Amino acid sequence: MTERTTLLQEVGAAFRDNGLPAAITALIGGFLALLAAVTRRAFTNDAMLERLDRELSQERDRVDRQRTEDRKADADRLERIEADIRAMRDLMFEAFQREHTDRADRIGRTD
């Protein structure tokens, strides 16, 4: 069968040219070809769905790994920020204590 002819056109042509047995053979052959095309397409769709499922699974794994790395980087950055805040707080406390001690020493010396 060509793209422009249908199954019924092929059967009609076979009947005109060669009689009833050829028409029946063309009908059966056309149905088998149609069945093969549908089956091929169904298996192709199943294979495509399986491939898409694999790709989706791989993409989910990649995104999960990326999220894990991002969370770790965020946690490390937060830890560094907290350490900087503690260091600055300790530094300011030491400066305050030193200033307070220096004042007390100055007041004590002037007495």
C-alpha positions, 0 to 999 in steps of 0.5 A: 500500500502506498501513502495515498491509498487506503486498505479498501482501495487496495482490496477493491483494486485487487478484486478488480484485477485478480478476483475474490481470492486476491481481494481477501488476501489483500484484506488480510495483508492490509489488516496484518500491516495495520496490526503491525503498525499499531503494535510497533507504535504501542511498543515504541510508546512503551519504550519511550515511556520507559526512557522518560521514566529513566530520565526523570529518575536520573533528573530527580537524583541529580536534583536531590544531590544538588539540593544536598550540596546546596544545604551543606554549603548553606550550613557551612556558610551559616556556621562561618557567619555564627563563628564571626558573630561570636568572635565579634561579640567576644572582641567587643566584650574584651574591648568593653572590659578593657575600657572598663578596667582602664577607667577603673585604673584611672579613677583609682590612680587619681584618688 
